């Protein structure tokens, strides 16, 4: 008996079948990566919800409350890592004492925008500069809210401002940021952008990326990709251009939102340093004193001109310097008062306890400088 011919599949049907197999394979791989990581990391639920709960670090510690364009902490918890003492997260998901979202009648409310330097990564709860600022202005009964979240970039600050922080009815904002915008390279190609998106939302890709990069170096792009160990002037300039474009747009949005709401911003110039990285790499002479932010930038300028490139760890400061100028220019256009923490730390360079984080004493000095600018604004607001 002749065998019946099998029905032939059309090209479209073959493609659909291949797509289904592809999705099933990678879907299974994704589930396996999440479940495996969950058990490997002591039943940490962060890994089951990878990409949905956190924009912070790969270990699953820290921020677990993901919002529209930004992230923060779940309310009412104690943060046990990263600070010299456990840090209090209040009823609104920020560091500090509890407060009511609705401002009390007649109150003058200051909201401090920023990242880990504002949060106070090296500081105990009483020693962050927002807390010190409240002490400086306590005779005026000024309320200061620490809205600094570690890892925030300017896009996160803008989103938080639009979605949540302006609803707190601030009378004044302070803006102290820049390092996180500069600290990692931006994607230059469509493939790099796709890899970064996969790294944010796919546990399977994140696992593959970590394994491949551990063996072959940073060949797969991701959220945590660093500048390459050595970069030539052309590559550095491409990154400067990309970062300036990004930060300019975000900073414009921040100032436009505050201007539309009628809320003034005090802009704080942020210093960073390469000193700690040089120390860890053995690149400092014995007993070498710390230098200033501007002096470091001038040294990098000469090195770039002479050698035609920079080590990757120094590129952050180079990019940051350009971003600081952009943010200051935008702030000037909006008439924002400036507090120059670059100059304050230059007077006492040991005020930086890490690449960017301030010591307690540096926070005290910054708070005093901020209070000098904010006091007359708060006094005027209280004048009948």
N, C-alpha and C positions, 0 to 999 in steps of 0.2 A: 504494500500500500504506500503510495507516495507521501512523503512528509510534508505537512503544510508549511508554507513559508512563514517565518516570524514577521510580525508587523514591523515595519521600519519606523524609527522615531524621527520626527522632524528635527532640524537644527535647534529650533526654539525649545523643544521638549528636552533635548540633550542638555542644553544650557541650563534649563530650570533644574534638571536632575543633578547636574554638577554643582549648581549653587546650593541645593539642599544638602548634598554631601559635605560641601565646604562648611556650611553653617553648622551642621551637626558635629563635624570634627572639631571645629574651633570653639563651638559652644561647650562641647564636652571637655575640651582642654581648659576653657575658662572656669568651668565648674570645678574641675580637678585642682586647678591652681588655687582657687579660693578656699576650698575645703581643706586641701593639704596645708595651706598657710595657716588656716584657722587652728588646726591641731598642732602644727609645728611651733606656733607662737603661743602655746598655752591657752587654746580656746579663746583667742582674742577676736571678738566680733567685728573689729575693724576690717579684717581680711575677707569676711563674708560679704561685706558691703563696700568693698574697695571702689573708690571713685564716686561713691554716693555720700560718704560721711566725712571725708577729710581732704583738705588741700594742704596739709602740713607736711609731715615727714613719713618716710617709708616704714617706720617702726610702729605706726599706729598709735602713737602717743600724742596728746595735745588736742588740737581742734577736732571736734567731731560734729559740729553743727554747721552744715553747708547751706548757704543762703543763695539768693539771686545775685551771682557775680562776686560773692565774697564768702568768708567763713568766719566763725568765731567759736567761743567755748559754750558748751551747755551751761545753763545757770546753776548756781548754788553747788559748787564743788570746790575741792581743794586740789590745786595742782602740785604734784609731788616731785616734779623734776625741773631742772633748768634754772632754778632760783636757789639762793643760799638757804632760804627757809621756805616751807610750803606757802604757796601763793593763793590768796583767797579770790575765787571767781564769784562775783556777786549775782544778785537775782536777775540781772539783765545780760549776763554772759560776758561781762568785762571784768578786769581786775579792779578790786577795791571794795569799798563798803557798799551795801545795798542802797538803792535810791529808787524813787518813784519816777516813772517815765514822764508823768505830767508834772511840769515845773510848778513849784509853789508860787503863789501870787507875790510879786515884788522881788523874787529871787533873781540873782545874776548868775547865769550858768555858763561855765567855760567847758568846752569839749576838746580834749587833746587828741588830735589825729596823728597816727604814726604806726610804727611796727614794733619790733622787739625792744628798741631803745626807749620808746615811750612806755611800753608795757613794763620795762624794767627788768630785763632778763638776768642781770647780775645783782639785782637788788632785792632786799627784803621788802615786805609790803609798805612799811613806813618811809622807805627811802627812795621811791620813784620820784621823778620830778613833778608829775601831777599832784602827788600828795604833798610834796614840799611847797608847791605853788599855792595850794589851799592854805597851808600854814602861813605863808607870806601875806595872804589876803584875808586872813580870818577876821580881822577887825571890820571888814566890809561884808562879812558873811557871804563870801563868794563860794559857790559850789563848783568843784572841778571834777570832771568825769574823765577817767583814763580810758579812751577808746582805742588804745594801741593794741594791736594783735600781731604776735610774731609771724613773720613771713609775709605780711601785707606788702603789696606793691601799690603804686599809685592807682592802678585800675581797681583794686580791691577797696581802697579808701574812697574812691569816687562812688563805687556801687553802694558801699555801706552808708555813705553820706546821703545818697539819694533815697535809698530804701528804708533807712532806719534812723540815722543820726540827726537829720534835720527835724524829724518828728519829735525829738527831745527838746525842741525849742531853745537851742543854744543862743546866748547873747554874743558869744565870741568863740572862734575856733583857733586852735594853734595847729600848725602843720610842720612836722619834723620827720622827714623821710628822704629816701633817695638810694640808699645802699641796696635794698632788695631789687630795685629796678635795674641796677648795674651788675649784680653779682653773678649772673649766669648769661651765657650767650643766647641770643634770639635766633629762631629758625630762619635760615636764609633760603631754603628751598621748600617746595611742596612736600617732598618726602620727609624732610625734617619736621615740618608742621604736622604731618600725619602721625609720625612716630611720637611726637610730644603728646598729641591727643590720645593715642593708644596707651601711652604710659600713664596718663591720668586716669583712664577709665577701665583699662584691661589689666587684671592681675596676671593673666597669662603672659601678655607682652612684657609687663614689668619684671616677671621672673626670668623670661628669656633674655631681656636686656641686661639684667644684672649678671647672669651667667656668661653671656657672650662677652660683655665688657670686662669681666674679671679675667678672661683668658686672652682676649685680643686687644685690650685697651678700649677707649671710648669710641667704638665704631657705630653703636646704635644710639640714636639721639633720644633723649627723654627729659622729664621734668628737672632732673638733678644733674644734667650734663654740665660740666665745667668748661671754662676756656681751656683750649689745648695748652700743653706745657710751654710751647713757644709759638708766638704769633708775629707775623710780619706786619709792616705798616699798613698794607692794603687790607689785610683781614681785619685789623684793628679798626680801621676807618669804616669798613662796612658795618661792624658792630656798633660803632659810635652813631652812625647815621640811623640805623634801625632803632637803637635805644632812644635817641633824641626824638625821633618821630613818635614813638610810643608814649614816652613820658610827657612830651609837649601836649599831645591830645588829652591825656589823662589829667594833667595839671590844669589845662584850660577848663576841662569839665568840672573839676573841683572848685575852681574860683568862680566859674559861671554859676554853678549851683548855689554857692554861698552868697554871691552878689544878688542873684534873683530873690533869695530869701531875706536879703538885707542883713546878713550876718558877716561882720568883718573877720578877716583871717590875719593872725600874726604868723609870719613865715620865719621859721628857725633854720639857719644854715647848719647843715650837718657835716661834721668831720668824720673821716674814717682813716685807717692806717694799715700799712703792710708790715709794720714792725713785728707783730706776733708771728706772721707767716715766715718772715725772714729769720726770726729767732728759731723757729721749729726746723727750718731747713739748714741751720748752721751758717747763714749768710752774713751774720753780724760780727764785727770785731768784738773781742772781749771788752766788756765794760762800755760798749757803745750806748750813747744816750739817745733817747727817743727824739725824733725831729717833728716838725709841724706838718700839717696837711699840705699847706702851700709849698713848703720846702720839698716834701716828697714829690709833689706834682712837678716841680721844676727839675728835680733829679730824673724823673721819668722822661720829661721832655728832652733833656740832653741825651739820655740813653737811647731814646727812639731815633733821634737825629743821627747819632753816631753809629748805632748798630742796625738800624732799620727794622727793629722789632722789640718786643718785650716778652718776658715770661708771663704765662697765663695768669698767675696769681696777682701780678701787678696791673693787669688790664682792668680789673674791677675799679681801682682808684682812678685810672685814666678816664674810663667811661663815666664814673660817678662825677668827676670834676665837670665834665661837659653837661651832665644832667642838672647839677646844682646851678650852673649858670642859666640854664633854660628855665628852671623853676623860679629863680630869683627875678629873671626878666619878666615872667608872667605876673608874679606877685607885684612887681613895681608898677606894671601897667594897671593893675587893679588898686593901686594905692595901699598895698599891705605893709604895715610896719615890719621891720626886720630885726630879729635878735640873732646876733652873730655868734653861734656856739663854736664855729671854727676858730674865731679869735679867742674865745674864752678858754678853749682847750689848748690853744697855742701857748697861752700863758702858763699852763700846767699840763704838759702832754701826758702825764700819767693819769689824767682824768679819763682816758679811754682804757677800760679794763680788758678789752678784746678788740677785734677789728673795728667794731662800731659801738659797742655798748659802753655806757657811762658808769663810772663808779659813783658811790654815794656822794662824795664831796663834789664831784662834777655836776650831779643832779641838783645839789644845793645851790651851786653857782648859777646854773641855768635857770632854776626857779626864781632866784632873786632878780636876774635880768629880765625874765618874763614879767614878773610882778611889777617892775618899774614901768614897763610899757602898758600893762593891762590896768594898773591902778587908776590912772586918770580916766580911762574909758569907763570903768565900773563906777567911779565917783560921779562922772557926768550923767550916767544912766540913772543914778539914784537921786539926782537933783530934780526937785519938783518943777 
